[in-house]
């Protein structure tokens, strides 16, 4: 009966029941939270401090981060819609860190929180910029060549018109 009533609605994603302790950033502070179930698009989370509906939260488990918007809340529980697709297996298998991760500003830290280190990202941007310059220079050269050929064609046509009049008069006198 329930299936018949849901005609035209998007089917609900599969929920994976779990109990995963995590940390949640709520505004400027960090609080303890527990993930109760996961789907590829979001999670059911419980915390003593529940965020307001529409608030963006950051949930960390080990070195993994889930960023999402709170779409509903009831008592200690709330649901978040993740910004991207969640890798459920990675979240479930991620070990809890023994200590707090070092800050990225800490000179002794080798931990890089970015998906790509800054040097790699800068190199990729430089390559894209160079490729863009190369393509724009080639396109500009092509446009100039086409315009030069068009101008040469017009000049040749005008020269032909100018020189053909005296020769046609000469031909008519002969």
MDAnalysis code that builds the backbone (N, CA, C; Angstrom):
import MDAnalysis as mda
import numpy as np

u = mda.Universe.empty(522, n_residues=174, atom_resindex=np.repeat(np.arange(174), 3), trajectory=True)
u.add_TopologyAttr("name", ["N", "CA", "C"] * 174)
u.add_TopologyAttr("resid", np.arange(1, 175))
u.add_TopologyAttr("resname", ["UNK", "UNK", "UNK", "UNK", "UNK", "UNK", "UNK", "UNK", "UNK", "UNK", "UNK", "UNK", "UNK", "UNK", "UNK", "UNK", "UNK", "UNK", "UNK", "UNK", "UNK", "UNK", "UNK", "UNK", "UNK", "UNK", "UNK", "UNK", "UNK", "UNK", "UNK", "UNK", "UNK", "UNK", "UNK", "UNK", "UNK", "UNK", "UNK", "UNK", "UNK", "UNK", "UNK", "UNK", "UNK", "UNK", "UNK", "UNK", "UNK", "UNK", "UNK", "UNK", "UNK", "UNK", "UNK", "UNK", "UNK", "UNK", "UNK", "UNK", "UNK", "UNK", "UNK", "UNK", "UNK", "UNK", "UNK", "UNK", "UNK", "UNK", "UNK", "UNK", "UNK", "UNK", "UNK", "UNK", "UNK", "UNK", "UNK", "UNK", "UNK", "UNK", "UNK", "UNK", "UNK", "UNK", "UNK", "UNK", "UNK", "UNK", "UNK", "UNK", "UNK", "UNK", "UNK", "UNK", "UNK", "UNK", "UNK", "UNK", "UNK", "UNK", "UNK", "UNK", "UNK", "UNK", "UNK", "UNK", "UNK", "UNK", "UNK", "UNK", "UNK", "UNK", "UNK", "UNK", "UNK", "UNK", "UNK", "UNK", "UNK", "UNK", "UNK", "UNK", "UNK", "UNK", "UNK", "UNK", "UNK", "UNK", "UNK", "UNK", "UNK", "UNK", "UNK", "UNK", "UNK", "UNK", "UNK", "UNK", "UNK", "UNK", "UNK", "UNK", "UNK", "UNK", "UNK", "UNK", "UNK", "UNK", "UNK", "UNK", "UNK", "UNK", "UNK", "UNK", "UNK", "UNK", "UNK", "UNK", "UNK", "UNK", "UNK", "UNK", "UNK", "UNK", "UNK", "UNK", "UNK", "UNK", "UNK", "UNK", "UNK", "UNK"])
u.atoms.positions = np.array([
    [0.820, -1.190, 0.000],
    [0.000, 0.000, 0.000],
    [0.871, 1.263, 0.000],
    [1.932, 1.232, 0.820],
    [2.816, 2.386, 0.898],
    [3.482, 2.650, -0.444],
    [3.873, 1.593, -1.154],
    [4.489, 1.750, -2.475],
    [3.515, 2.421, -3.435],
    [2.253, 2.071, -3.362],
    [1.252, 2.646, -4.255],
    [1.091, 4.138, -4.000],
    [1.225, 4.568, -2.755],
    [1.084, 5.985, -2.422],
    [2.307, 6.801, -2.809],
    [3.441, 6.150, -3.032],
    [4.679, 6.856, -3.333],
    [4.951, 6.959, -4.825],
    [3.963, 6.725, -5.662],
    [4.146, 6.824, -7.107],
    [4.485, 8.272, -7.444],
    [5.514, 8.462, -8.231],
    [5.931, 9.800, -8.623],
    [6.950, 10.423, -7.686],
    [7.191, 9.815, -6.536],
    [8.188, 10.324, -5.609],
    [9.513, 9.611, -5.816],
    [10.570, 10.326, -5.538],
    [11.908, 9.741, -5.635],
    [12.058, 8.678, -4.545],
    [12.540, 7.480, -4.901],
    [12.690, 6.447, -3.871],
    [13.743, 6.860, -2.841],
    [13.490, 6.482, -1.613],
    [14.381, 6.826, -0.510],
    [15.675, 6.032, -0.620],
    [16.797, 6.704, -0.350],
    [18.094, 6.030, -0.408],
    [18.210, 5.028, 0.733],
    [19.003, 3.992, 0.501],
    [19.214, 2.967, 1.514],
    [19.950, 3.557, 2.708],
    [19.414, 3.296, 3.902],
    [20.049, 3.755, 5.135],
    [20.875, 2.615, 5.719],
    [22.058, 2.960, 6.218],
    [22.941, 1.980, 6.850],
    [23.008, 2.308, 8.335],
    [22.387, 1.490, 9.191],
    [22.424, 1.790, 10.627],
    [23.828, 1.587, 11.195],
    [24.331, 2.597, 11.876],
    [25.670, 2.560, 12.472],
    [25.617, 3.299, 13.808],
    [26.637, 3.166, 14.588],
    [26.839, 3.980, 15.791],
    [28.295, 4.424, 15.772],
    [28.526, 5.603, 15.218],
    [29.888, 6.092, 15.025],
    [30.068, 7.387, 15.810],
    [30.915, 7.373, 16.841],
    [31.198, 8.624, 17.546],
    [32.011, 9.555, 16.647],
    [31.697, 10.838, 16.719],
    [32.373, 11.817, 15.862],
    [32.412, 13.158, 16.592],
    [33.073, 14.124, 15.967],
    [33.120, 15.499, 16.466],
    [32.372, 16.365, 15.469],
    [31.659, 17.361, 15.984],
    [30.875, 18.231, 15.115],
    [31.205, 19.683, 15.437],
    [31.483, 20.442, 14.373],
    [31.698, 21.875, 14.572],
    [30.348, 22.555, 14.431],
    [30.003, 23.260, 15.467],
    [28.735, 23.981, 15.511],
    [29.070, 25.436, 15.798],
    [29.079, 26.253, 14.764],
    [29.517, 27.636, 14.931],
    [31.015, 27.662, 15.129],
    [31.450, 28.178, 16.268],
    [32.882, 28.260, 16.570],
    [33.356, 27.163, 17.510],
    [32.436, 26.337, 18.010],
    [32.834, 25.322, 18.989],
    [32.673, 23.914, 18.420],
    [33.374, 22.974, 19.048],
    [33.298, 21.562, 18.685],
    [32.547, 20.826, 19.782],
    [31.632, 19.937, 19.371],
    [30.864, 19.143, 20.333],
    [30.909, 17.682, 19.917],
    [30.612, 16.811, 20.877],
    [30.554, 15.380, 20.593],
    [29.243, 15.073, 19.878],
    [29.295, 14.137, 18.937],
    [28.103, 13.714, 18.201],
    [28.225, 12.228, 17.906],
    [27.092, 11.614, 17.595],
    [27.069, 10.202, 17.223],
    [26.260, 10.075, 15.937],
    [26.864, 9.442, 14.931],
    [26.164, 9.187, 13.670],
    [25.385, 7.891, 13.855],
    [24.056, 7.948, 13.647],
    [23.201, 6.776, 13.854],
    [22.892, 6.034, 12.561],
    [22.785, 6.744, 11.458],
    [22.669, 6.049, 10.179],
    [23.218, 6.918, 9.062],
    [23.624, 6.244, 7.996],
    [24.251, 6.913, 6.851],
    [23.547, 6.506, 5.571],
    [23.457, 7.438, 4.656],
    [23.085, 7.129, 3.277],
    [24.081, 7.883, 2.408],
    [24.029, 7.670, 1.118],
    [25.010, 8.341, 0.261],
    [24.774, 9.845, 0.181],
    [23.593, 10.303, 0.612],
    [23.294, 11.729, 0.528],
    [23.228, 12.448, 1.852],
    [23.322, 11.716, 2.981],
    [23.214, 12.394, 4.257],
    [23.365, 11.449, 5.421],
    [22.985, 11.947, 6.603],
    [23.159, 11.149, 7.816],
    [22.161, 11.581, 8.877],
    [21.889, 10.647, 9.792],
    [21.117, 10.928, 10.999],
    [22.124, 11.025, 12.134],
    [22.134, 12.171, 12.816],
    [23.137, 12.440, 13.839],
    [22.428, 12.804, 15.140],
    [23.037, 12.432, 16.258],
    [22.529, 12.815, 17.578],
    [23.611, 13.589, 18.310],
    [23.175, 14.612, 19.039],
    [24.113, 15.425, 19.808],
    [23.352, 16.113, 20.929],
    [24.069, 16.441, 22.008],
    [23.434, 17.181, 23.103],
    [23.083, 18.597, 22.669],
    [23.854, 19.149, 21.752],
    [23.583, 20.481, 21.217],
    [23.149, 20.321, 19.768],
    [21.865, 20.460, 19.513],
    [21.372, 20.279, 18.140],
    [21.336, 21.620, 17.425],
    [21.837, 21.650, 16.199],
    [21.831, 22.899, 15.435],
    [20.433, 23.207, 14.900],
    [20.216, 24.455, 14.583],
    [18.945, 24.880, 13.999],
    [18.824, 24.358, 12.573],
    [17.599, 24.233, 12.105],
    [17.341, 23.796, 10.737],
    [17.924, 24.836, 9.772],
    [18.623, 24.364, 8.729],
    [19.246, 25.258, 7.755],
    [20.692, 25.587, 8.065],
    [21.169, 25.218, 9.253],
    [22.550, 25.479, 9.655],
    [23.493, 24.500, 8.960],
    [24.666, 24.982, 8.586],
    [25.694, 24.102, 8.026],
    [26.585, 23.605, 9.155],
    [26.856, 22.299, 9.141],
    [27.701, 21.695, 10.170],
    [28.828, 20.922, 9.505],
    [29.889, 20.748, 10.272],
    [31.046, 19.961, 9.826],
    [31.210, 18.824, 10.817],
    [31.145, 17.591, 10.322],
    [31.271, 16.417, 11.182],
    [32.548, 15.697, 10.793],
    [33.370, 15.389, 11.802],
    [34.652, 14.722, 11.542],
    [34.700, 13.381, 12.240],
    [35.168, 12.404, 11.483],
    [35.439, 11.074, 12.021],
    [36.832, 10.726, 11.539],
    [37.794, 10.668, 12.451],
    [39.171, 10.429, 12.048],
    [39.636, 11.577, 11.173],
    [40.078, 11.250, 9.984],
    [40.539, 12.284, 9.051],
    [39.497, 12.613, 7.991],
    [38.324, 12.005, 8.085],
    [37.253, 12.271, 7.127],
    [36.367, 13.403, 7.633],
    [35.862, 14.190, 6.705],
    [35.006, 15.315, 7.044],
    [33.722, 15.233, 6.232],
    [32.606, 15.434, 6.899],
    [31.300, 15.511, 6.234],
    [30.782, 16.919, 6.474],
    [30.467, 17.614, 5.398],
    [29.883, 18.945, 5.517],
    [28.471, 18.850, 4.972],
    [27.521, 19.346, 5.742],
    [26.136, 19.248, 5.305],
    [25.261, 20.294, 5.960],
    [24.036, 20.355, 5.465],
    [23.048, 21.311, 5.965],
    [21.994, 20.547, 6.750],
    [21.611, 21.076, 7.890],
    [20.592, 20.439, 8.723],
    [19.235, 20.638, 8.049],
    [18.551, 19.523, 7.746],
    [17.259, 19.609, 7.058],
    [16.084, 19.355, 7.999],
    [16.328, 18.706, 9.119],
    [15.281, 18.523, 10.128],
    [15.936, 18.284, 11.478],
    [15.156, 18.497, 12.545],
    [15.664, 18.211, 13.885],
    [14.494, 17.889, 14.796],
    [14.755, 16.964, 15.723],
    [13.751, 16.593, 16.713],
    [14.492, 16.114, 17.955],
    [14.307, 16.805, 19.049],
    [14.981, 16.509, 20.317],
    [16.499, 16.514, 20.107],
    [17.166, 15.390, 20.376],
    [18.620, 15.290, 20.236],
    [19.036, 14.904, 18.824],
    [18.100, 14.513, 17.993],
    [18.417, 13.982, 16.668],
    [18.185, 15.038, 15.592],
    [18.991, 14.950, 14.550],
    [18.795, 15.820, 13.392],
    [19.349, 15.125, 12.158],
    [18.820, 15.507, 11.015],
    [19.271, 14.938, 9.749],
    [20.020, 15.976, 8.945],
    [21.114, 15.539, 8.328],
    [21.865, 16.462, 7.477],
    [21.848, 15.956, 6.042],
    [21.833, 16.895, 5.129],
    [21.993, 16.595, 3.711],
    [23.416, 16.999, 3.358],
    [24.212, 16.019, 2.955],
    [25.629, 16.268, 2.672],
    [25.786, 17.083, 1.396],
    [26.871, 17.849, 1.323],
    [27.143, 18.641, 0.125],
    [27.510, 17.766, -1.056],
    [28.149, 16.645, -0.796],
    [28.532, 15.721, -1.868],
    [28.092, 14.318, -1.496],
    [28.450, 13.361, -2.323],
    [28.125, 11.962, -2.042],
    [29.051, 11.440, -0.953],
    [28.501, 10.662, -0.047],
    [29.281, 10.105, 1.059],
    [29.753, 8.701, 0.714],
    [31.004, 8.423, 1.036],
    [31.556, 7.079, 0.893],
    [31.305, 6.364, 2.220],
    [30.239, 5.591, 2.257],
    [29.790, 4.975, 3.506],
    [30.834, 4.016, 4.057],
    [31.419, 3.188, 3.193],
    [32.425, 2.217, 3.652],
    [33.625, 2.928, 4.273],
    [34.058, 4.034, 3.673],
    [35.210, 4.772, 4.212],
    [34.883, 5.364, 5.579],
    [33.676, 5.868, 5.741],
    [33.293, 6.460, 7.030],
    [33.201, 5.381, 8.106],
    [32.603, 4.244, 7.758],
    [32.452, 3.156, 8.732],
    [33.816, 2.606, 9.144],
    [34.721, 2.455, 8.189],
    [36.027, 1.845, 8.465],
    [37.077, 2.828, 8.974],
    [36.771, 4.112, 8.999],
    [37.741, 5.116, 9.458],
    [37.949, 4.983, 10.967],
    [39.195, 4.775, 11.406],
    [39.431, 4.647, 12.849],
    [39.333, 6.008, 13.537],
    [38.959, 5.973, 14.777],
    [38.899, 7.198, 15.562],
    [40.326, 7.586, 15.927],
    [40.662, 8.846, 15.787],
    [42.018, 9.304, 16.085],
    [42.292, 9.226, 17.582],
    [43.506, 8.815, 17.934],
    [43.895, 8.717, 19.344],
    [44.039, 10.100, 19.961],
    [44.462, 11.069, 19.154],
    [44.601, 12.428, 19.657],
    [44.097, 13.393, 18.596],
    [43.933, 14.597, 19.000],
    [43.454, 15.633, 18.100],
    [44.474, 15.854, 16.985],
    [44.029, 15.990, 15.722],
    [44.997, 16.224, 14.646],
    [45.696, 17.564, 14.826],
    [46.933, 17.616, 14.376],
    [47.692, 18.866, 14.473],
    [47.108, 19.889, 13.511],
    [47.319, 21.120, 13.853],
    [46.863, 22.212, 13.019],
    [47.696, 22.269, 11.746],
    [47.090, 22.730, 10.680],
    [47.828, 22.873, 9.424],
    [48.904, 23.944, 9.551],
    [48.745, 24.863, 10.517],
    [49.731, 25.926, 10.727],
    [50.906, 25.472, 11.577],
    [50.799, 24.289, 12.168],
    [51.864, 23.761, 13.018],
    [53.038, 23.344, 12.134],
    [54.247, 23.906, 12.345],
    [55.379, 23.577, 11.468],
    [55.811, 22.117, 11.561],
    [55.497, 21.429, 12.667],
    [55.885, 20.031, 12.814],
    [54.873, 19.085, 12.175],
    [53.771, 19.634, 11.712],
    [52.705, 18.793, 11.164],
    [52.989, 18.438, 9.713],
    [52.901, 17.150, 9.406],
    [53.020, 16.720, 8.010],
    [51.641, 16.397, 7.455],
    [50.633, 16.581, 8.277],
    [49.266, 16.249, 7.882],
    [48.703, 17.334, 6.979],
    [48.229, 16.942, 5.841],
    [47.646, 17.866, 4.870],
    [46.153, 17.574, 4.793],
    [45.332, 18.544, 5.171],
    [43.889, 18.320, 5.186],
    [43.273, 18.447, 3.803],
    [43.937, 19.121, 2.911],
    [43.385, 19.300, 1.570],
    [43.430, 17.986, 0.804],
    [42.480, 17.823, -0.104],
    [42.484, 16.625, -0.943],
    [43.737, 16.617, -1.812],
    [44.142, 17.803, -2.291],
    [45.385, 17.944, -3.049],
    [46.253, 18.955, -2.302],
    [47.510, 18.648, -2.083],
    [48.379, 19.630, -1.428],
    [48.442, 20.933, -2.232],
    [48.693, 22.027, -1.528],
    [48.691, 23.346, -2.167],
    [49.674, 23.421, -3.340],
    [50.856, 22.821, -3.208],
    [51.844, 22.870, -4.294],
    [51.300, 22.185, -5.544],
    [50.622, 21.047, -5.370],
    [50.035, 20.361, -6.523],
    [48.938, 21.208, -7.151],
    [48.117, 21.828, -6.319],
    [47.034, 22.665, -6.831],
    [47.600, 23.873, -7.570],
    [48.649, 24.497, -7.014],
    [49.268, 25.642, -7.682],
    [49.882, 25.234, -9.015],
    [50.520, 24.069, -9.065],
    [51.112, 23.590, -10.317],
    [50.024, 23.315, -11.347],
    [48.905, 22.736, -10.905],
    [47.797, 22.456, -11.820],
    [47.222, 23.763, -12.372],
    [47.076, 24.765, -11.512],
    [46.559, 26.058, -11.952],
    [47.526, 26.708, -12.934],
    [48.833, 26.616, -12.675],
    [49.835, 27.186, -13.583],
    [49.786, 26.492, -14.941],
    [49.625, 25.154, -14.938],
    [49.511, 24.427, -16.214],
    [48.258, 24.854, -16.974],
    [47.145, 25.001, -16.265],
    [45.913, 25.439, -16.914],
    [46.076, 26.836, -17.500],
    [46.733, 27.711, -16.755],
    [46.960, 29.074, -17.225],
    [47.827, 29.075, -18.480],
    [48.891, 28.282, -18.479],
    [49.781, 28.201, -19.643],
    [49.051, 27.616, -20.847],
    [48.259, 26.570, -20.639],
    [47.472, 25.999, -21.742],
    [46.478, 27.014, -22.279],
    [45.866, 27.771, -21.395],
    [44.914, 28.798, -21.809],
    [45.611, 29.875, -22.636],
    [46.797, 30.301, -22.197],
    [47.561, 31.295, -22.969],
    [47.927, 30.755, -24.346],
    [48.351, 29.495, -24.386],
    [48.742, 28.880, -25.654],
    [47.550, 28.826, -26.619],
    [46.398, 28.380, -26.111],
    [45.209, 28.300, -26.961],
    [44.759, 29.690, -27.412],
    [44.810, 30.680, -26.525],
    [44.379, 32.021, -26.913],
    [45.330, 32.627, -27.944],
    [46.633, 32.374, -27.813],
    [47.592, 32.873, -28.808],
    [47.348, 32.211, -30.163],
    [47.087, 30.902, -30.174],
    [46.817, 30.199, -31.431],
    [45.521, 30.699, -32.054],
    [44.492, 30.924, -31.247],
    [43.217, 31.419, -31.762],
    [43.382, 32.828, -32.323],
    [44.119, 33.671, -31.599],
    [44.361, 35.034, -32.057],
    [45.122, 35.021, -33.386],
    [46.134, 34.182, -33.512],
    [46.884, 34.062, -34.758],
    [45.958, 33.620, -35.892],
    [45.108, 32.640, -35.624],
    [44.176, 32.156, -36.640],
    [43.223, 33.247, -37.103],
    [42.709, 34.037, -36.167],
    [41.794, 35.129, -36.521],
    [42.522, 36.162, -37.375],
    [43.746, 36.517, -37.001],
    [44.505, 37.483, -37.790],
    [44.795, 36.961, -39.193],
    [45.123, 35.698, -39.339],
    [45.382, 35.112, -40.661],
    [44.119, 35.165, -41.510],
    [42.986, 34.802, -40.940],
    [41.724, 34.833, -41.689],
    [41.391, 36.262, -42.104],
    [41.550, 37.227, -41.188],
    [41.277, 38.626, -41.531],
    [42.239, 39.128, -42.608],
    [43.509, 38.735, -42.533],
    [44.480, 39.140, -43.555],
    [44.107, 38.556, -44.912],
    [43.675, 37.299, -44.950],
    [43.257, 36.684, -46.217],
    [42.022, 37.373, -46.789],
    [41.081, 37.728, -45.936],
    [39.886, 38.440, -46.407],
    [40.271, 39.807, -46.953],
    [41.141, 40.541, -46.230],
    [41.587, 41.860, -46.702],
    [42.350, 41.730, -48.015],
    [43.194, 40.704, -48.144],
    [43.935, 40.492, -49.390],
    [42.972, 40.181, -50.529],
    [41.927, 39.422, -50.248],
    [40.926, 39.113, -51.274],
    [40.206, 40.365, -51.747],
    [39.796, 41.235, -50.802],
    [39.144, 42.489, -51.183],
    [40.092, 43.378, -51.983],
    [41.354, 43.473, -51.546],
    [42.336, 44.297, -52.260],
    [42.566, 43.763, -53.666],
    [42.669, 42.454, -53.818],
    [42.873, 41.863, -55.145],
    [41.671, 42.129, -56.040],
    [40.474, 42.045, -55.490],
    [39.262, 42.305, -56.279],
    [39.213, 43.759, -56.732],
    [39.525, 44.706, -55.823],
    [39.536, 46.122, -56.189],
    [40.600, 46.411, -57.248],
    [41.788, 45.842, -57.084],
    [42.861, 46.030, -58.057],
    [42.446, 45.493, -59.424],
    [41.779, 44.356, -59.443],
    [41.301, 43.783, -60.706],
    [40.285, 44.722, -61.359],
    [39.368, 45.280, -60.548],
    [38.359, 46.202, -61.086],
    [39.022, 47.460, -61.655],
    [40.014, 47.988, -60.921],
    [40.682, 49.217, -61.375],
    [41.456, 48.969, -62.665],
    [42.187, 47.868, -62.745],
    [43.004, 47.594, -63.925],
    [42.192, 47.072, -65.103],
    [41.043, 46.519, -64.867],
    [40.265, 45.965, -65.978],
    [39.585, 47.059, -66.798],
    [39.285, 48.235, -66.246],
    [38.635, 49.312, -67.004],
    [39.530, 49.837, -68.136],
    [40.801, 50.213, -67.842],
    [41.620, 50.717, -68.957],
    [41.866, 49.646, -70.024],
    [42.030, 48.414, -69.604],
    [42.277, 47.355, -70.592],
    [41.037, 47.077, -71.431],
    [39.870, 47.214, -70.847],
    [38.648, 46.997, -71.637],
    [38.463, 48.133, -72.645],
    [38.845, 49.379, -72.279],
    [38.770, 50.489, -73.234],
    [39.796, 50.309, -74.353],
    [40.999, 49.870, -73.988],
    [42.031, 49.604, -74.987],
    [41.583, 48.513, -75.949],
    [40.972, 47.506, -75.421],
    [40.519, 46.387, -76.243],
    [39.399, 46.829, -77.182],
    [38.559, 47.730, -76.725],
    [37.465, 48.193, -77.586],
    [37.988, 49.097, -78.712],
    [39.097, 49.818, -78.521],
    [39.681, 50.659, -79.566],
    [40.454, 49.845, -80.579],
    [40.900, 48.700, -80.241],
    [41.669, 47.892, -81.177],
    [40.734, 47.145, -82.013],
])
